[in-house]
């Protein structure tokens, strides 16, 4: 699941609108919209502000690479 889909699903699960999520996270509405649309260049600190509301944070994870035949 992409970060955009994850945030959108968590927001809907707790029944928040985008403006409500923006206010609770302390970020702008435009940021929430860009995050949920999958914009590739976003400030990591702001992403973490949003994720923190759901008990998550961005972290390094190992990449899974498919072996070529």
JOTA-V937742 format. One record per backbone hydrogen bond with DSSP energy under -1.0 kcal/mol. NH is the residue of the N-H (numbers start at 0). CO is the residue of the C=O. If there is no record, write none. Layout:
nh:NH co:CO
nh:NH co:CO
This chain:
nh:5 co:1
nh:6 co:2
nh:7 co:3
nh:8 co:4
nh:9 co:5
nh:10 co:6
nh:11 co:7
nh:12 co:8
nh:13 co:9
nh:14 co:11
nh:15 co:10
nh:20 co:16
nh:21 co:17
nh:22 co:18
nh:23 co:19
nh:24 co:20
nh:25 co:21
nh:26 co:21
nh:31 co:27
nh:32 co:28
nh:33 co:29
nh:34 co:30
nh:35 co:31
nh:36 co:32
nh:37 co:34
nh:38 co:33
nh:46 co:42
nh:47 co:43
nh:48 co:44
nh:49 co:45
nh:50 co:46
nh:51 co:47
nh:52 co:49
nh:53 co:50
nh:54 co:51
nh:55 co:50
